[in-house]
């Protein structure tokens, strides 16, 4: 595939990342995604098009508002660039296809969920529940866009639906059991998010997603325990690890499955 295609995918991803930033800023506060238009939260000045170019505008303005010189959060270009990188990786995994478009939508959703959970400790029902309905409606249609429920082994609509239902039930049930056994150890948002990931990824996919989340989460938890001993703040929500694990399953699930079966 031509390098230009990856550049284009990255650029599209940065634009989606810019919208993800809007979602992360406004939805937790109950704001509209449409109105008001993009503006500086410090001086309320309406931003011009030149101020809204993903990543580049932040670099050009040196992280400051053009009008009042208020600091622009560094999270904005990081999310834009990170989403762009994920889109480029999705293109490498799926090629220029309907499957790539589907993966891109899911990746944008995962980034939004992760950022909101990191900053607010929330997994919003207004995101997870509509996405779960959409995932359920799409469940029998994934093979039509080239997305197999067991990764690259394409199956029929019924098999795809059953895999999504099994994945949703497995993800939701597993984390619900944890929440019931250890109240406070797992939030209700994590339970619902795991169910959504199962619907999106199917049974094999959600197993890989949870495995990746637990492995990475365990490493981070060990580091946080060390920081706690040193008297530093050490809380970290689990939702971002689930979202990251889902991205791993989406982008490299087939390779991980083949490696596991081979060993």
Secondary structure, 3 states (H helix, E strand, C coil): CCHHHHHHHHHHHHHHHHHHHHHHHHHHHCCCCCCCCCECCCCCCECCHHHCCCCHHHHHCCCECCCCCCECCCHHHHHHHHHHHHHHHHHHHHCCCHHHHHHHHHHHHHHHHHHHHHHHCCCCHHHHHHHHHHHHHHHHHHHHHCCECEECECCCHHHHHHHHHHHHHHHHHHHHHHHHHCCCCCCHHHHHHHHHHHHHHHHHHHHHHHHHHHHHHHHHHHHHHHHHHCCCCCCCCCHHHHHHHHHHHHHHHHHHHHHHHHC
